Structure formats: structure tokens, C-alpha cells
């Protein structure tokens, strides 16, 4: 018995597939590889941006003053800075605008805002899958721009005049995300912050700082709890590796189950109907499916390897080491050989019946109890198989060469009878 049913009731199924069809990467592994690919793509993008910054600085006309390097460029680009490099196109600005721009970018350089930008970009690469990262990046950059704006206003520039200049520069080409820029997004919020009173600014800054604080708290929890969780998962995966494989039902070499690790859970696939059942670990080598009330108990051999599994505390399945499927080869049989197999068959120990009909180099098996037709092909004059899955059928002849029975899955016996065991009306109904 398996999955609450006697095996004999499952021997004929229209949806049989090969046990080897259950292979493939688990979903968790696929998602992890997608995560790594995206992370690699973001890292490459950051490196390309840094190389572009280097190229812009290298092509500019430079002069140094007070540990800062002023880079005059000819490219149409909004004023920006990177560490101690201030990059400006003088031709796009008036004298007052140029003076205010330098104040703004000097504040970025002297407060080392480029370090903050690089840190948040690296954090975004590692935690891109976390939706909070996008909000954190925007909040951090807005806060850095606010600090630079405060430095400009502290030099005595009238706020309204400075704000008009910000609006005038909004059409300039935006620099790379890795650079500090006078023309950043959230310009409306920057102007609102400049017009706020001191208490309002403090209140807003507290809210902005709450985001990185919460993120740091999240990362800390992951660093503390993560290794333990990953260690538990690693131990469970090692156990699953020990349990996975193909198991054969005693006395039926073609009746198999496949134990596998499916998305971090132990799963059992039945070869005769391709049904998959997931299990939760109860204790050590004991697993259980509550919905099916289905217990599994794995049994070790003396050397510590898994030797068998016990289903429903009575059905024994022996583990097959190095299981390999054997490809079935179809042979050609004369029509008269196939016609000898035709007729009605009665299940031994039950009331189910089936009918076998010959067709060109194949037979068609009709299940009266389901109405399904299953096509089988000859492997020899007495052995037949399904091209759709694991379905062996063998015909037995007596000493006179007459077919007397068929054996499915090496154990299910069907006796050939001369007439339809069902009533004539029922038989006709089933055949239609």
C-alpha cells in the first residue's frame, strides 16, 4: 500500500511518465542564481560608471586649490563632484551661478559625501532584492544635497536667488548616479527644506535618518541570525542528499518511487502516476504528510547509509544504488501474434476488468472502470511497454502456447477469460 491505496489499484494510469523526468534545479536554486546574476549586473554597472567618471576627469582642464581639484569640461553636463574633484562647465553658467555652484560642490567634497554615495551603491548591489533599498538611496541623496544647500545658504546667499538658480539648471544633462550633483532629483523637496524653520528641518532629518537606522538594524539581525539559519538549512540539505534516490517496491522491480529535495522540502514521486507528495520532518529519519496522513520512515544499514524506506509502517521499499533507466526497444511483431493477446482479462482478487485489442504493431488496453485507453508497444513477443512512462506488461502462455494471463508491474495478475465478465449491457456501455 502507498499513499493510502493498494498498489494494484494504481497499475493502470493514463498519465504515466518516466521517473527520470522529475530532475531539474529546485526553485530556490533558480531564484538564488537569478539574484546572483542581477547582483553581478549591478556591480558591472557601478564599475562602468566609475570608469566614465575617470574618463571625464582625465579629459578636463584641471587646477588645484586647497586640496580640491577643479575640472573645467566642455561637455554639456550639470555641475557635479566626486571625492575632491569638482566638475563644472563654466560656459553654461553666469558668474554668480558659477560661484554658487562651487560653494555647493565644495561642501560635498569637504564632507566626503562621495563615500556615502559609494557605500549606498554597494549596499544596493548586495541587497537589491529588498524594496526598501530604493527609498533609502533616494533619502540619503536628498539628505546629502540638503547638507550642501545649507552650506551654500550659510555663506550669505539669498535663498530665493539660489533656488531660482537650481531651477535654471534643471535642464542640464544629469551626471552619473555615482556622482554628487547640484541638479539632483527631488528638487521640490530640497526647496521646501530650505524654506523650513530649524525645528521643521530637524523633524524631517530625523525621519530621513530613521530609514538607514532601520536598515542597519535589519542587516545586524541577518548577520546574527543568518549563520544559524543557514547552518540548519545546510544540515537539512545534507540529510536530504543522503535520503534522495530511487526506491523499489519488494517483489516488483518496475514499481519505483523517487525521493528528492524539492525547494527545500523532502518529496516523494510515484513512478506509476507521476504524483508528487511533500513531507515535513518529524524526528531524525521520520517524515510525515498531514494532509494524506502519510508516514515515511527511513532505515539505515550497518554502515550508516540509507537502505530502505517504510511507508505506512508496512510497505518496504529498498533503495537502488546508482539507478539508471533502461531504454526500451520496440520490435516488430506479425499481426497474428498480437491477435493472440486480444480478449478480456479479470483481475485476480478483485472485480475489475479490462479488454485488450490488437492494432498495427501495438495493443490497446481499455480500462472498463475508468474508460481510459492505454497504448502499449512490443519489447518481445510477450513483453510490452508504454512510451509514456513506466508501465510494464507481460503475457504468460501455457504449455500449448495459449495466452492465459497478463502480469502488470511484475505483480498484478490479470487472468484471461473467454467472455466479458460484465453483463452484456454493461460491457457494451463501457466499450462505447
C-alpha positions in Angstrom: 0.0 0.0 0.0 1.3 3.5 -0.8 -0.5 6.8 -0.4 -3.4 5.1 1.3 -4.2 2.9 -1.7 -3.3 -0.7 -2.6 -0.7 -0.7 -5.3 -2.9 -2.9 -7.6 -5.5 -0.1 -7.9 -2.8 2.2 -9.4 -1.3 -0.2 -12.0 -3.1 1.4 -15.0 -2.8 5.1 -15.3 -3.2 7.3 -18.3 -0.6 9.9 -17.2 2.4 7.7 -16.5 5.8 9.3 -17.1 9.4 8.2 -16.8 10.8 8.6 -13.2 13.8 10.4 -14.7 11.5 13.2 -15.8 11.5 14.7 -12.3 15.0 16.1 -12.5 16.0 19.7 -12.7 17.1 22.5 -10.4 14.8 23.3 -7.4 13.1 26.7 -7.4 15.2 28.0 -4.6 18.4 27.3 -6.6 17.0 29.1 -9.6 16.0 32.1 -7.6 19.4 32.3 -6.0 21.1 32.2 -9.4 18.8 35.0 -10.6 19.8 37.0 -7.5 23.5 36.5 -8.3 23.1 37.4 -11.9 21.3 40.7 -11.1 23.9 41.5 -8.4 26.7 40.9 -10.9 24.9 43.1 -13.4 24.6 46.0 -10.9 28.3 45.6 -9.9 29.3 45.8 -13.6 27.2 48.9 -14.0 28.9 50.6 -11.0 32.3 49.8 -12.4 31.4 51.3 -15.7 30.2 54.4 -14.1 33.4 54.8 -12.2 35.4 54.4 -15.4 33.2 57.0 -17.0 33.9 59.4 -14.2 37.6 58.8 -14.6 37.4 59.5 -18.3 35.5 62.8 -17.7 38.1 63.9 -15.2 41.0 62.9 -17.4 39.8 64.9 -20.4 39.1 68.0 -18.4 41.3 71.1 -17.8 42.3 71.0 -14.1 43.7 73.3 -11.5 44.2 72.6 -7.8 43.3 74.9 -4.8 43.0 74.0 -1.1 43.2 70.2 -1.7 40.4 70.4 -4.2 40.8 69.8 -7.9 38.6 72.0 -10.2 37.8 70.3 -13.5 36.6 72.5 -16.4 34.8 70.5 -19.1 33.4 71.2 -22.5 30.7 68.5 -22.3 27.2 69.7 -21.5 26.8 68.3 -18.0 25.2 69.5 -14.8 27.7 70.6 -12.2 28.8 67.6 -10.0 31.6 66.3 -7.8 33.4 63.1 -7.0 35.6 63.0 -3.8 37.9 66.1 -4.2 37.1 66.6 -7.9 34.7 69.4 -8.8 33.4 69.1 -12.4 31.8 72.2 -14.0 31.3 73.6 -17.5 31.9 77.3 -17.0 30.4 78.2 -20.3 26.9 77.1 -19.2 26.9 79.3 -16.1 26.9 83.0 -15.2 29.5 84.3 -12.8 27.1 84.3 -9.9 25.8 80.8 -10.8 29.4 79.6 -11.1 30.3 80.9 -7.6 27.2 79.3 -6.0 27.9 76.0 -7.8 31.4 75.9 -6.4 30.1 76.5 -2.9 27.6 73.7 -3.3 30.1 71.2 -4.7 32.9 72.2 -2.3 30.5 71.3 0.6 30.1 67.8 -1.0 33.8 67.4 -1.2 34.7 68.6 2.2 32.0 66.5 3.9 33.1 63.4 1.9 29.7 62.7 0.5 31.2 60.5 -2.2 31.9 57.9 0.4 28.2 57.9 1.4 27.2 57.5 -2.3 29.6 54.6 -2.9 28.5 52.8 0.3 24.8 53.1 -0.6 25.6 51.9 -4.1 27.5 48.8 -2.8 24.7 48.2 -0.3 22.2 48.4 -3.2 24.2 45.8 -5.1 24.1 43.3 -2.2 20.5 44.0 -1.2 18.9 44.9 -4.5 16.1 42.5 -3.8 15.0 44.5 -0.8 12.4 47.1 -1.9 13.5 49.4 0.9 16.8 50.0 -0.8 15.3 52.3 -3.4 13.8 54.5 -0.8 17.0 54.5 1.2 19.1 55.6 -1.8 16.7 58.5 -2.5 16.5 59.6 1.1 20.3 59.5 1.5 21.0 61.5 -1.6 18.3 64.0 -0.7 19.9 64.5 2.7 23.4 65.0 1.2 22.0 67.6 -1.1 20.3 69.3 1.8 23.6 69.5 3.7 25.3 71.0 0.7 22.5 73.5 0.2 22.8 74.5 3.9 26.5 75.2 3.3 25.7 77.5 0.4 23.0 79.4 2.3 25.3 79.8 5.3 27.8 81.7 3.1 25.2 84.6 2.8 23.5 83.8 -0.5 19.8 84.8 -0.6 17.7 81.6 -0.5 15.3 82.7 -3.3 18.1 83.6 -5.6 19.8 80.3 -5.0 16.5 78.4 -5.6 16.0 80.2 -8.9 19.5 79.1 -10.0 18.6 75.5 -9.1 15.5 75.7 -11.3 17.6 77.3 -14.1 20.0 74.3 -14.0 17.3 71.7 -14.1 17.6 71.3 -17.9 21.3 70.4 -17.8 22.3 66.8 -18.6 22.2 64.8 -15.3 25.6 63.2 -14.3 26.2 59.6 -13.3 24.4 58.3 -10.2 27.7 57.7 -8.5 28.5 61.4 -8.5 27.2 64.3 -6.3 25.2 66.7 -8.4 23.8 70.1 -8.0 20.9 69.1 -10.2 19.5 66.0 -8.4 16.0 64.6 -8.3 13.6 65.6 -5.5 14.4 69.3 -6.3 11.0 70.3 -5.0 11.7 68.7 -1.6 15.1 70.5 -1.4 13.5 73.9 -1.9 10.8 73.0 0.7 13.6 72.1 3.2 15.4 75.4 2.5 12.2 77.3 3.3 11.5 75.3 6.6 12.3 76.6 10.0 15.0 75.0 12.1 12.6 72.8 14.1 10.9 71.5 10.9 14.2 70.6 9.4 15.3 68.7 12.5 12.0 66.8 12.4 12.4 65.9 8.7 16.1 64.9 9.1 15.1 62.5 12.0 12.6 60.8 9.7 15.3 60.5 6.9 17.8 59.1 9.4 15.2 56.5 10.6 15.4 54.7 7.2 19.2 53.9 7.4 18.8 53.1 11.1 16.1 50.5 10.4 18.1 49.1 7.5 21.2 48.8 9.7 19.1 47.0 12.3 17.8 44.6 9.7 21.3 43.8 8.5 22.5 43.3 12.1 19.7 40.8 12.7 20.6 39.0 9.5 24.3 38.8 10.5 23.4 37.4 13.9 20.6 35.1 13.0 21.6 34.3 9.4 24.5 31.9 10.1 22.4 29.8 12.5 19.6 29.6 10.0 21.9 28.7 7.1 23.7 26.1 9.3 20.3 24.5 9.9 19.4 24.6 6.2 22.8 23.1 5.4 22.4 20.2 7.8 18.9 19.5 6.4 20.2 19.6 2.8 22.9 17.1 3.7 20.3 14.8 5.2 18.2 15.2 2.0 21.2 14.3 -0.1 21.5 11.1 2.0 17.9 10.2 1.5 17.4 11.1 -2.1 17.3 8.4 -4.8 15.1 5.7 -6.2 13.4 3.0 -4.1 12.0 -0.3 -5.4 8.9 -2.0 -4.0 9.7 -5.5 -2.8 8.8 -8.1 -5.4 8.1 -5.5 -8.2 11.2 -4.3 -9.9 9.3 -1.8 -12.1 7.4 -0.2 -9.3 9.5 2.7 -8.1 9.3 5.9 -6.0 11.7 8.8 -6.3 12.7 10.6 -3.1 14.1 14.1 -3.8 14.8 17.5 -2.4 12.1 19.8 -3.9 12.5 23.5 -3.0 13.9 22.7 0.4 11.4 20.0 1.3 11.5 16.2 1.1 9.2 15.0 -1.7 8.2 11.6 -3.0 7.3 11.0 -6.6 5.3 7.9 -7.6 6.5 6.5 -10.9 3.2 5.0 -11.9 1.1 8.2 -11.8 3.8 10.9 -11.5 2.2 12.3 -8.4 4.4 14.2 -6.0 3.9 14.3 -2.2 5.8 16.6 0.1 6.8 15.7 3.7 7.8 17.5 6.9 10.5 16.2 9.1 9.2 14.9 12.5 12.3 13.4 14.0 15.6 12.3 12.6 14.6 9.9 9.7 10.9 10.1 10.3 8.7 12.3 7.9 5.0 12.9 7.7 2.4 14.4 5.3 -0.5 15.5 7.4 -3.0 16.0 4.6 -2.6 12.4 3.4 -1.8 11.0 6.9 1.2 9.5 5.2 4.2 8.5 7.4 7.6 7.7 6.0 10.5 6.2 8.0 13.9 5.7 6.5 16.1 2.9 7.8 19.9 2.9 7.8 22.2 -0.1 7.2 25.1 -1.0 9.5 27.4 1.3 7.6 25.1 4.3 8.2 23.8 4.5 4.6 20.1 4.6 3.9 19.0 1.0 2.9 15.2 1.3 2.7 12.1 3.3 3.5 9.0 2.2 5.3 5.7 3.7 4.1 2.6 3.4 6.3 4.6 1.3 8.7 4.3 -1.7 6.5 5.3 -1.2 2.8 9.0 -1.8 2.4 10.9 0.0 -0.4 14.6 -0.9 -1.0 16.9 1.8 -2.1 18.6 1.3 -5.5 22.2 2.5 -5.7 23.2 4.1 -8.9 19.8 3.8 -10.6 19.8 4.0 -14.3 16.8 3.8 -16.6 16.9 1.2 -19.4 15.7 2.4 -22.8 13.0 0.0 -24.2 13.5 -1.1 -27.8 10.4 -1.7 -29.9 10.3 -4.8 -32.0 8.1 -5.7 -34.9 5.5 -8.5 -34.4 3.2 -10.1 -37.0 -0.5 -9.3 -36.7 -1.3 -12.9 -35.8 0.9 -12.7 -32.7 -0.8 -9.6 -31.5 -4.3 -11.1 -32.2 -3.5 -14.0 -29.8 -3.4 -11.4 -27.0 -6.8 -10.0 -27.6 -9.6 -10.6 -25.2 -11.0 -9.8 -21.8 -8.9 -10.0 -18.6 -10.2 -10.3 -15.0 -8.1 -9.0 -12.1 -7.1 -11.7 -9.6 -8.7 -10.9 -6.2 -10.9 -8.1 -7.4 -13.8 -7.2 -9.7 -12.0 -5.1 -12.2 -11.9 -6.0 -15.9 -10.1 -4.8 -18.9 -10.0 -5.5 -22.6 -7.0 -5.8 -25.0 -7.3 -5.1 -28.7 -4.6 -5.6 -31.3 -3.5 -2.8 -33.6 -0.6 -2.4 -36.1 2.4 -3.4 -34.0 0.8 -2.4 -30.7 -2.0 -3.3 -28.4 -4.6 -1.0 -26.8 -5.6 -1.7 -23.2 -9.1 -0.5 -22.3 -9.9 0.0 -18.6 -13.6 -0.6 -18.0 -13.6 1.1 -14.6 -12.2 4.4 -15.9 -12.9 4.3 -19.6 -9.2 5.0 -20.3 -7.3 3.5 -23.3 -3.5 2.8 -22.9 -1.3 2.0 -25.8 1.5 -0.5 -25.3 4.3 -1.5 -27.7 6.1 -4.8 -28.0 9.6 -5.3 -26.5 9.3 -9.0 -27.3 6.5 -11.4 -28.2 5.3 -11.4 -24.5 6.7 -8.1 -23.0 5.1 -4.8 -23.7 5.8 -1.2 -22.5 4.3 2.3 -22.7 6.2 5.0 -24.4 4.6 7.5 -22.0 6.1 6.1 -18.8 6.9 3.2 -16.5 4.2 0.6 -17.5 5.5 -3.0 -18.0 3.0 -5.7 -19.1 4.0 -9.3 -19.6 1.8 -12.1 -21.1 2.0 -15.7 -19.9 1.3 -18.7 -22.1 0.6 -22.3 -21.1 2.3 -25.4 -22.4 0.2 -25.2 -25.6 1.2 -21.6 -26.3 -2.2 -20.2 -25.4 -2.2 -16.8 -23.5 -3.7 -17.4 -20.1 -2.9 -14.3 -18.1 -1.1 -10.9 -18.1 1.1 -9.5 -15.3 1.5 -5.8 -14.8 4.3 -4.2 -12.8 5.7 -7.8 -12.1 3.0 -8.5 -9.6 -0.6 -7.6 -10.6 -2.1 -10.7 -12.2 -4.9 -10.5 -14.7 -6.5 -13.8 -15.9 -7.7 -14.1 -19.4 -11.4 -15.0 -19.7 -13.3 -16.2 -22.7 -16.2 -13.7 -22.5 -16.7 -10.2 -21.0 -17.2 -10.8 -17.2 -19.5 -7.8 -17.1 -23.1 -8.1 -18.3 -23.7 -7.6 -22.0 -25.3 -4.3 -21.5 -22.7 -3.0 -19.1 -19.9 -4.3 -21.4 -21.4 -2.6 -24.4 -21.8 0.6 -22.5 -18.2 0.6 -21.3 -16.9 -0.2 -24.8 -18.7 2.9 -26.0 
